[in-house]
Amino acid sequence: MSSERAASRTPRLGLRANLGQFTLLIATQALVGGVLGQERTILPLIATRIFGLQAATYALTYIVAFGVVKAVTNYASGTLADRVGRKPLLVAGWLAGVPVPLLLIWAPNWGWVIVANVLLALNQGLAWTNLVNAMVDLAGPARRGLAVGLNEWAGYSGLALTAAATGFIAQEAGLRPAPFFLGLGYVALGLSLSTLLVRETRGHAHEEVRQQTAAGARGEPRPSLPEVFLRVSLREPALSACSQAGLVTNLKDGMAWGLLPLYYAAAGLSVGEIGILAAVYPAVWGLLQLLTGPLSDRIGRRRLIVGGMAVQGTAIAGLATAHGFAPWLGASALLGLGTAMVYPTLLAAVSDVAHPSWRASALGAYRFWRDLGFAIGALLSGAIADLAGFQSAIGVVAFLAFGSALVAALRMYETRPPMPAGLGARGHEGAT
């Protein structure tokens, strides 16, 4: 009887075995993305139209603050998640997000907006990182790509829908306060779900280690935190290739988040049209991750990463050379495709290489470099835009994306775990 009770308490890996909890995590992730999306269309316009910040470098300081703090939070969150668990950090992230909409509504000067984005970075770094960790824990090794694809789909779909909604709300009711009421609702609901219904998943990672050991896989001494960081940053070829690709991807996103709304506004587009353009790129990105995440489980990670970086470069070059709403809409959709090819695939590749005992720490280190790209992209594109114009800034980012594709092609090897012997595509699907 005692052995039966022990067996019932043993965590079960796989999406089907954890469907209810996994679905709850998807819904929570959509709310996390929505909290970020409340700024996407509105804040660059608030910078110029309410606070009078004409220089792009100054107007994008909130993205710099967000990127630096989120990068550090990702790293700390990843290391803490291996020690204290996923749920406490998820709840802490929602608590950090509570003041964000209120600060944006009441801000009397730009300093308040910077403080709001520091707290937003804590919210995203703690909540999003640990939702990724939890979903990878539950899915197990066979469906890692699908798990991170669903995570990123939910987050960026929430972001895109909110970016579009806030644009239309601002068109009718002004830039403040009405668009940020959505953020207030997201934070309240996310904190409630995470506190009351989300369960801890660290035991599932421990169970994956136990199963690997039982299957004859060799144990691995847990590396120190500095060693994990060095492996992800420089020493391990696939991990470091993922880190540079992630950094350039979010460097591009920092430019898209802060500079593109100003670029479109300077061309005479309305707030509603800017909202659509701000939404279509993450909407395509979010939706297609439902395909690219599981596709990487079948065809491998490397070709999607290399190809996705090249597609991003092509799309960004199109944004720089095209003019008008329709061409920019097409280039934005292509940018979403390229980002969808790499975003869940990079997370899956890092999870492939890192041992489950230090996987959360590795993901934290990878996300440090990836989200530092926000700050670098805002600083770089803002400075170039002030010196040489919007098109030059966008063109430089396109060049960096092509360079990243080349680095990934030269340095990355295939990381996808081999499909279990004797299982075809249908059998592999059944392993969930």
C-alpha positions in Angstrom: 0.0 0.0 0.0 2.8 2.4 0.9 4.5 1.7 -2.4 1.3 2.4 -4.3 1.0 5.8 -2.5 4.6 6.6 -3.3 4.0 5.7 -6.9 0.9 8.0 -7.0 3.0 10.9 -5.7 5.7 10.4 -8.3 5.5 13.2 -10.9 4.4 12.1 -14.4 6.1 13.7 -17.4 4.3 14.6 -20.6 1.7 17.0 -21.8 -1.2 14.5 -21.6 -0.4 13.6 -18.1 -0.3 17.2 -17.0 -2.9 18.7 -19.4 -4.9 20.7 -16.8 -1.9 22.3 -15.2 -0.2 22.9 -18.6 -3.4 24.6 -19.9 -3.4 26.8 -16.8 0.2 27.8 -17.4 -0.6 28.7 -21.0 -3.4 31.0 -19.8 -1.1 32.6 -17.2 1.5 33.1 -19.9 -1.0 35.0 -22.1 -1.6 37.4 -19.2 2.2 38.0 -18.7 2.5 38.8 -22.4 -0.5 41.2 -22.1 1.2 43.1 -19.3 4.1 43.8 -21.7 1.8 44.5 -24.6 0.1 47.4 -22.8 3.2 49.5 -23.6 4.0 48.3 -27.1 1.9 50.9 -29.1 1.4 53.6 -26.6 4.6 54.4 -24.7 6.8 55.7 -27.6 3.9 58.1 -28.5 3.6 59.2 -24.8 7.3 59.9 -24.8 7.1 62.3 -27.7 3.6 63.7 -27.5 3.1 64.1 -23.7 6.6 64.4 -22.3 8.2 66.1 -25.4 11.2 63.8 -25.7 12.3 64.4 -29.3 15.6 62.6 -29.4 15.1 58.9 -30.1 17.9 58.0 -27.7 16.1 59.7 -24.8 12.7 58.5 -25.8 13.9 54.8 -25.7 15.5 55.0 -22.3 12.6 53.0 -20.8 13.5 50.0 -23.1 17.2 50.3 -21.9 16.0 50.2 -18.3 13.7 47.3 -19.1 16.3 45.3 -21.0 19.1 45.6 -18.4 17.0 44.8 -15.4 15.2 41.9 -17.2 18.5 40.4 -18.3 19.8 40.4 -14.7 16.5 39.1 -13.4 16.4 36.3 -15.9 19.8 35.1 -14.8 19.0 35.4 -11.1 15.6 33.8 -11.6 17.1 30.8 -13.4 19.6 30.1 -10.7 17.0 30.5 -7.9 14.5 28.3 -9.7 16.8 25.3 -9.3 17.0 26.0 -5.6 13.7 27.4 -4.3 11.3 26.3 -7.1 9.3 27.8 -9.8 6.0 28.9 -8.1 7.5 31.3 -5.5 9.3 33.3 -8.2 6.2 33.3 -10.4 4.2 34.9 -7.6 6.9 37.4 -6.8 6.9 38.4 -10.5 3.2 39.2 -10.4 3.7 41.2 -7.2 6.3 43.3 -8.9 3.9 44.0 -11.7 1.1 45.4 -9.6 2.3 49.0 -9.6 3.2 49.1 -13.3 -0.1 50.2 -14.9 -0.7 52.7 -12.0 2.7 54.3 -12.5 2.1 54.6 -16.3 -1.3 56.2 -15.7 -0.2 58.7 -13.1 3.4 59.5 -14.2 4.0 63.3 -14.0 7.5 63.0 -15.6 9.6 60.5 -17.5 11.4 59.3 -14.4 8.1 57.6 -13.3 8.0 55.7 -16.6 11.6 54.5 -16.1 10.6 53.2 -12.6 7.5 51.5 -14.1 9.7 49.7 -16.6 12.2 48.5 -13.9 9.2 46.9 -12.2 7.9 45.6 -15.5 11.3 43.9 -16.1 11.1 42.2 -12.7 7.6 41.0 -13.6 8.6 39.6 -16.9 11.9 38.2 -15.8 10.5 36.4 -12.8 7.1 35.4 -14.2 7.9 34.5 -17.9 11.2 32.7 -17.0 9.5 30.5 -14.5 6.5 29.7 -16.7 9.0 28.5 -19.3 10.8 26.4 -16.7 7.5 24.9 -15.4 6.2 24.1 -18.9 9.5 22.4 -19.9 9.4 20.5 -16.6 5.9 19.1 -17.3 6.5 18.3 -20.9 9.6 16.1 -20.5 12.3 15.7 -23.1 10.1 14.3 -25.9 8.0 17.4 -26.5 10.3 20.2 -25.3 9.9 22.1 -28.6 6.1 21.9 -28.5 6.1 23.1 -24.8 8.2 26.2 -25.5 6.3 26.9 -28.7 3.0 26.9 -26.7 4.6 29.1 -24.1 5.9 31.7 -26.6 2.6 31.5 -28.6 0.6 32.3 -25.5 2.9 35.2 -24.4 3.2 36.9 -27.7 -0.4 36.4 -28.7 -1.4 38.2 -25.4 1.2 40.9 -26.3 -0.1 41.3 -29.8 -3.8 41.4 -28.9 -3.1 44.0 -26.2 -0.9 46.1 -28.5 -3.7 46.3 -31.0 -6.4 46.9 -28.4 -4.5 49.7 -26.7 -4.0 51.4 -30.1 -7.7 51.4 -30.8 -8.5 52.5 -27.2 -6.0 55.4 -27.5 -7.5 56.4 -30.8 -10.9 56.9 -29.1 -10.0 57.8 -25.5 -6.5 59.2 -25.6 -3.1 57.9 -24.6 -3.9 57.9 -20.9 -5.4 56.5 -18.7 -7.8 54.1 -20.6 -5.3 51.9 -22.4 -3.7 50.9 -19.2 -6.9 49.6 -17.6 -6.2 46.3 -19.4 -2.9 46.0 -17.6 -4.6 46.4 -14.2 -7.0 43.5 -15.0 -4.2 41.3 -16.3 -2.1 41.7 -13.1 -5.1 41.0 -10.8 -6.0 37.9 -12.7 -2.5 36.6 -13.1 -1.6 37.0 -9.4 -4.8 35.2 -8.4 -4.2 32.2 -10.7 -0.6 31.9 -9.8 -1.2 32.1 -6.1 -4.2 29.8 -5.9 -4.0 27.3 -8.7 -0.5 27.0 -10.2 1.5 24.1 -8.7 5.2 23.7 -8.2 7.0 21.7 -10.9 10.5 21.3 -9.7 9.8 17.7 -8.8 9.2 16.9 -12.5 12.7 18.0 -13.3 14.0 15.7 -10.5 11.9 12.9 -12.0 13.5 13.4 -15.4 16.9 13.1 -13.8 15.8 9.9 -12.1 14.4 8.4 -15.3 17.6 9.3 -17.2 19.7 7.6 -14.5 17.4 4.5 -14.5 17.8 4.3 -18.3 21.5 4.1 -18.0 22.4 7.7 -18.7 25.6 8.8 -17.0 25.3 11.2 -14.1 26.8 14.6 -14.4 28.3 16.7 -11.6 26.4 19.9 -11.2 28.6 22.7 -12.5 29.1 25.9 -10.5 27.0 29.0 -11.5 30.0 30.8 -13.0 30.8 27.6 -15.0 27.2 27.4 -16.3 27.4 31.1 -17.3 30.6 30.6 -19.2 29.3 27.5 -21.0 26.2 29.3 -22.1 28.1 32.5 -23.1 31.3 31.2 -24.7 32.6 27.7 -24.1 29.9 25.4 -25.4 29.4 25.9 -29.1 25.7 25.3 -29.4 24.8 27.2 -26.2 26.9 30.2 -27.1 25.5 30.2 -30.7 22.0 30.3 -29.2 23.0 33.1 -26.9 24.3 35.4 -29.7 21.2 34.6 -31.8 18.9 35.4 -28.9 20.7 38.6 -28.2 20.4 39.8 -31.9 16.8 38.7 -32.0 15.8 40.8 -29.1 18.1 43.6 -30.2 15.9 43.7 -33.3 12.8 43.6 -31.0 14.1 46.6 -28.9 14.3 48.5 -32.2 10.9 47.4 -33.3 9.3 48.1 -29.9 10.7 51.7 -29.5 11.8 53.0 -32.9 9.3 51.6 -35.4 6.2 53.5 -33.8 8.2 56.7 -34.1 9.2 55.8 -37.7 5.6 55.1 -38.7 4.4 58.3 -36.9 6.9 60.4 -38.8 5.5 58.9 -42.0 2.1 60.2 -41.1 0.3 57.0 -40.0 -2.5 57.3 -37.4 -2.3 55.8 -33.9 -4.7 53.0 -35.0 -2.5 52.1 -38.0 0.6 52.1 -35.8 -1.3 49.8 -33.4 -2.0 47.4 -36.2 1.6 47.3 -37.3 2.8 47.0 -33.7 0.5 44.0 -33.3 0.9 42.0 -36.6 4.6 41.2 -36.0 4.1 39.6 -32.6 0.8 38.1 -33.7 2.4 36.2 -36.5 5.3 35.4 -34.3 3.0 34.1 -31.6 0.7 32.1 -33.8 3.4 30.4 -35.9 5.3 29.2 -32.8 2.5 26.6 -32.6 4.1 25.1 -35.7 7.8 25.9 -35.4 8.1 24.6 -31.8 6.9 21.1 -32.6 8.6 21.3 -36.0 11.9 21.6 -34.3 11.2 18.4 -32.4 10.9 16.7 -35.8 13.5 18.3 -38.1 15.9 19.6 -35.6 16.9 23.0 -34.2 19.9 24.2 -36.3 18.2 24.8 -39.6 15.3 26.7 -38.1 17.7 28.9 -36.1 20.0 29.7 -39.1 17.1 30.2 -41.5 15.1 32.2 -39.0 17.9 34.7 -38.4 18.2 35.2 -42.2 14.5 35.7 -42.6 14.6 38.3 -39.9 17.4 40.2 -41.7 15.4 40.1 -44.9 12.2 41.5 -43.2 14.1 44.3 -41.4 15.7 45.3 -44.7 12.2 45.5 -46.1 11.1 47.8 -43.3 14.0 50.1 -44.1 13.5 50.3 -47.8 9.7 50.1 -48.2 7.2 52.9 -47.6 3.6 52.9 -46.7 1.2 50.9 -44.6 0.7 47.9 -46.9 4.4 47.2 -47.6 5.2 47.6 -43.9 2.4 45.2 -43.0 3.9 42.6 -45.3 7.4 43.1 -43.9 6.1 43.0 -40.3 4.4 39.6 -41.0 7.7 38.3 -42.5 9.5 39.5 -39.4 7.0 37.6 -37.3 7.8 34.4 -39.3 11.5 34.8 -38.8 11.2 35.4 -35.1 8.8 32.4 -34.8 11.4 30.2 -36.4 14.1 31.0 -33.8 12.4 31.9 -30.5 11.0 28.6 -29.2 13.8 26.7 -31.1 16.5 28.5 -29.2 14.9 27.7 -25.8 14.5 24.1 -26.9 18.1 23.9 -28.0 19.4 25.2 -24.7 17.2 22.7 -22.9 18.6 19.9 -25.0 22.2 20.6 -24.1 21.8 21.5 -20.4 21.4 18.7 -18.0 18.0 18.8 -16.1 19.9 19.4 -12.8 21.2 22.8 -14.1 18.8 23.4 -17.0 16.9 26.3 -15.2 20.3 28.0 -14.6 21.3 27.6 -18.2 18.0 29.0 -19.4 18.5 31.9 -17.1 21.9 32.6 -18.5 20.7 32.3 -22.1 17.8 34.7 -21.3 20.2 37.1 -19.7 22.0 37.5 -23.1 18.8 37.3 -25.1 17.0 40.1 -23.2 20.1 42.2 -22.8 19.4 42.7 -26.6 16.4 44.9 -25.7 18.8 47.5 -24.1 21.5 47.2 -26.8 18.9 47.5 -29.6 17.2 50.5 -28.1 20.6 52.3 -27.4 22.0 51.4 -30.8 19.0 52.1 -33.0 18.2 55.3 -31.1 21.7 56.7 -31.4 21.9 55.9 -35.1 18.4 57.3 -35.7 19.5 60.6 -34.1 22.7 60.8 -36.1 21.6 59.4 -39.5 17.9 58.8 -39.5 15.4 56.0 -39.0 16.2 54.1 -42.2 19.9 53.9 -41.4 19.2 52.6 -37.9 16.9 49.9 -39.2 19.4 49.0 -41.9 22.2 48.4 -39.3 19.9 46.0 -37.4 19.2 44.1 -40.6 23.0 43.7 -41.2 23.4 42.4 -37.6 20.7 39.8 -38.2 22.4 38.4 -41.3 25.7 38.3 -39.4 24.0 36.3 -36.6 22.7 33.8 -39.1 26.3 33.3 -40.3 27.7 32.8 -36.8 25.0 30.2 -36.0 25.7 28.4 -39.3 29.4 28.1 -38.5 29.2 27.4 -34.8 26.0 25.5 -34.1 25.5 21.7 -34.2 22.3 19.8 -34.1 21.1 19.4 -30.5 17.7 17.7 -30.8 17.6 14.4 -28.8 17.4 11.3 -31.0 13.9 9.9 -31.4 13.4 6.7 -29.3 14.3 3.6 -31.3 11.4 2.0 -33.1 9.2 5.1 -32.9 8.1 6.9 -36.0 6.4 10.3 -36.0 3.2 8.9 -34.7 4.9 7.0 -31.9 6.9 10.0 -31.0 3.7 12.0 -30.7 2.3 9.4 -28.4 5.2 9.8 -26.0 3.6 12.9 -24.6 
